[in-house]
């Protein structure tokens, strides 16, 4: 995931998804509206610093808050790169909650009809998934 134009004191920022770990919720290339410093709970999608490579930002679903940090999983069970690999993510590495996503407008969507279709299908709130505790037990 890459971050664009993040100022340390700005409460909101934009980040871009790279990779398949959050599919189908998020796709490679999606743009995210990130609320930095927001309160989070299990089920939320969040932006975090990777615990083993802290200059790398990752986007994962918060599954369970533990004493030593957050257990996080990608929504794509076949993709790697979550707490199954690196364990919990310390609380101080959690940066913010993802509030929404949009997919960039494609070249073939530049007509009025294309823009309306894009707006109806590409702009979405990213909501908490309340079934994460079931997913955790299933793993």
Sine and cosine of phi, psi and omega as CSV:
sin_phi,cos_phi,sin_psi,cos_psi,sin_omega,cos_omega
0.00,0.00,0.63,-0.77,0.05,-1.00
-0.87,-0.49,0.44,-0.90,-0.05,-1.00
-0.90,-0.44,0.64,-0.77,-0.04,-1.00
-0.86,-0.51,0.79,-0.61,0.17,-0.98
0.89,0.46,0.57,0.82,-0.04,-1.00
-0.99,0.13,0.87,-0.49,0.12,-0.99
-0.99,-0.14,0.63,-0.78,-0.10,-1.00
-0.83,0.56,-0.52,0.86,-0.08,-1.00
-0.97,-0.22,-0.03,1.00,0.00,-1.00
-0.97,0.26,0.76,-0.64,-0.03,-1.00
-0.96,0.28,-0.37,0.93,0.00,-1.00
-0.81,-0.59,0.51,-0.86,0.05,-1.00
-0.48,-0.88,0.10,-1.00,0.01,-1.00
-0.89,-0.46,0.68,-0.73,0.07,-1.00
-0.74,-0.68,0.35,-0.94,0.00,-1.00
-0.88,-0.48,0.69,-0.72,0.00,-1.00
-0.99,0.17,0.71,-0.70,0.16,-0.99
-0.75,-0.66,0.82,-0.58,0.01,-1.00
0.96,-0.28,0.20,-0.98,-0.13,-0.99
-0.99,-0.17,0.12,0.99,-0.19,-0.98
-0.91,0.40,-0.39,0.92,-0.03,-1.00
-0.96,-0.27,0.20,0.98,0.03,-1.00
-0.93,0.36,0.68,-0.74,0.21,0.98
-1.00,-0.05,-0.08,1.00,-0.03,-1.00
-0.89,0.46,-0.72,0.70,0.00,-1.00
-0.79,-0.62,0.59,-0.81,0.01,-1.00
-0.90,-0.43,0.41,-0.91,0.08,-1.00
-0.80,0.61,0.79,-0.61,0.01,-1.00
0.99,-0.12,-0.23,0.97,0.05,-1.00
-0.87,0.49,0.59,-0.81,0.10,-0.99
-0.99,-0.13,0.67,-0.74,-0.06,-1.00
-0.89,-0.45,0.63,-0.78,0.19,-0.98
-1.00,-0.09,0.91,-0.42,-0.08,-1.00
-0.95,-0.31,0.77,-0.63,0.06,-1.00
-0.99,-0.16,0.99,-0.16,-0.05,-1.00
-0.96,0.29,0.68,-0.73,0.03,-1.00
0.97,0.23,0.12,0.99,-0.02,-1.00
-0.95,0.32,0.46,-0.89,0.12,-0.99
-0.92,0.38,0.60,-0.80,-0.02,-1.00
-0.78,-0.63,0.32,-0.95,0.07,-1.00
-0.57,-0.82,0.23,-0.97,0.04,-1.00
-0.83,0.55,0.69,-0.72,-0.03,-1.00
0.97,-0.24,-0.38,0.92,0.00,-1.00
-0.95,0.31,0.47,-0.88,0.16,-0.99
-1.00,-0.07,0.74,-0.67,-0.12,-0.99
-0.71,-0.71,0.35,-0.94,0.13,-0.99
-0.98,-0.22,0.76,-0.65,-0.05,-1.00
-0.69,-0.72,0.34,-0.94,0.19,-0.98
-0.99,0.10,0.67,-0.75,0.02,-1.00
-0.90,0.44,0.76,-0.65,-0.08,-1.00
-0.92,0.39,-0.37,0.93,0.00,-1.00
-0.98,-0.20,-0.22,0.97,-0.02,-1.00
-0.55,-0.84,0.99,0.15,-0.24,-0.97
-0.94,0.33,-0.13,0.99,0.12,-0.99
-0.99,0.10,-0.08,1.00,0.01,-1.00
-0.98,-0.19,0.80,-0.60,0.07,-1.00
-1.00,-0.07,0.62,-0.78,0.03,-1.00
-0.78,-0.62,0.41,-0.91,0.08,-1.00
-0.85,-0.53,0.83,-0.56,-0.06,-1.00
-0.56,-0.83,0.24,-0.97,0.09,-1.00
-1.00,-0.02,0.75,-0.66,0.04,-1.00
-0.98,0.22,0.87,-0.49,-0.08,-1.00
-0.99,-0.14,-0.75,0.66,-0.09,-1.00
-0.47,-0.88,0.73,-0.68,0.09,-1.00
-1.00,0.08,0.82,-0.58,0.02,-1.00
-0.88,-0.47,0.20,-0.98,-0.04,-1.00
-0.83,0.55,-0.63,0.78,-0.07,-1.00
-0.99,-0.12,0.08,1.00,0.05,-1.00
0.53,-0.85,-0.30,-0.95,-0.04,-1.00
-0.98,-0.20,0.71,-0.71,0.21,-0.98
-1.00,0.07,0.84,-0.55,-0.08,-1.00
-0.83,-0.56,0.56,-0.83,0.04,-1.00
-0.70,-0.72,0.50,-0.87,0.19,-0.98
-0.98,0.18,0.40,-0.91,0.02,-1.00
-0.97,0.24,-0.26,0.96,0.02,-1.00
-1.00,-0.08,0.97,-0.24,-0.08,-1.00
-0.89,0.45,-0.36,0.93,0.01,-1.00
-0.99,0.11,-0.22,0.98,-0.02,-1.00
-1.00,0.00,0.53,-0.85,0.02,-1.00
-0.99,-0.16,0.07,-1.00,0.11,-0.99
0.98,-0.19,0.65,0.76,0.07,-1.00
-0.69,-0.72,-0.31,-0.95,-0.09,-1.00
-0.89,0.46,-0.33,0.94,0.09,-1.00
-0.90,0.44,-0.41,0.91,-0.01,-1.00
-0.99,-0.13,-0.72,0.70,-0.14,-0.99
-0.91,-0.42,0.10,1.00,0.03,-1.00
0.98,0.19,-0.36,-0.93,-0.04,-1.00
-0.96,0.29,0.41,-0.91,0.07,-1.00
-0.97,-0.23,0.86,-0.51,-0.01,-1.00
-0.82,0.58,0.58,-0.82,-0.05,-1.00
-0.79,0.61,-0.62,0.78,-0.06,-1.00
-0.94,0.34,-0.21,0.98,0.03,-1.00
-1.00,-0.02,-0.08,1.00,0.07,-1.00
-0.98,0.17,0.85,-0.53,-0.09,-1.00
-0.99,-0.14,-0.67,0.74,-0.07,-1.00
-0.09,-1.00,0.16,-0.99,-0.02,-1.00
-0.98,-0.18,0.67,-0.74,0.06,-1.00
-0.99,0.16,0.83,-0.56,-0.02,-1.00
-0.99,-0.14,-0.51,0.86,-0.04,-1.00
-0.32,-0.95,0.20,-0.98,0.06,-1.00
-0.60,-0.80,0.43,-0.90,0.15,-0.99
-0.60,-0.80,0.49,-0.87,0.05,-1.00
-0.99,-0.15,0.69,-0.72,-0.01,-1.00
-0.84,0.54,0.54,-0.84,0.03,-1.00
-0.94,0.34,0.83,-0.56,0.00,-1.00
-0.98,0.20,0.36,-0.93,0.00,-1.00
-0.85,0.53,-0.60,0.80,-0.04,-1.00
-0.99,0.16,0.10,1.00,0.01,-1.00
-0.94,-0.33,0.35,0.94,-0.11,-0.99
-0.99,0.13,-0.05,1.00,0.07,-1.00
-0.99,0.11,0.21,-0.98,0.04,-1.00
-0.85,0.52,-0.73,0.68,0.01,-1.00
-0.88,0.48,-0.66,0.75,0.02,-1.00
-0.90,0.44,-0.66,0.75,0.01,-1.00
-0.91,0.41,-0.67,0.74,0.03,-1.00
-0.89,0.46,-0.70,0.71,0.03,-1.00
-0.88,0.47,-0.70,0.72,0.04,-1.00
-0.87,0.50,-0.73,0.68,-0.03,-1.00
-0.88,0.47,-0.62,0.79,-0.02,-1.00
-0.95,0.32,-0.50,0.87,-0.09,-1.00
-0.95,-0.31,-0.30,0.95,-0.17,-0.99
-0.95,-0.30,-0.26,0.97,0.02,-1.00
-0.98,-0.18,0.86,-0.51,-0.05,-1.00
-0.56,-0.83,0.59,-0.81,0.23,-0.97
-0.96,0.28,0.52,-0.85,0.10,-0.99
-0.97,-0.25,0.94,-0.34,-0.12,-0.99
-0.99,-0.15,0.36,-0.93,0.07,-1.00
-0.92,0.38,0.55,-0.83,0.07,-1.00
-0.97,-0.26,0.94,-0.33,-0.08,-1.00
-0.97,0.24,-0.09,1.00,-0.02,-1.00
-1.00,-0.03,0.18,0.98,-0.09,-1.00
-0.90,0.44,-0.52,0.86,0.00,-1.00
-0.91,0.41,-0.57,0.82,0.07,-1.00
-0.92,0.39,-0.63,0.77,0.01,-1.00
-0.90,0.44,-0.63,0.78,-0.01,-1.00
-0.90,0.43,-0.69,0.72,0.00,-1.00
-0.92,0.40,-0.52,0.85,-0.04,-1.00
-0.95,0.30,-0.36,0.93,-0.06,-1.00
-1.00,0.08,0.00,0.00,0.00,0.00
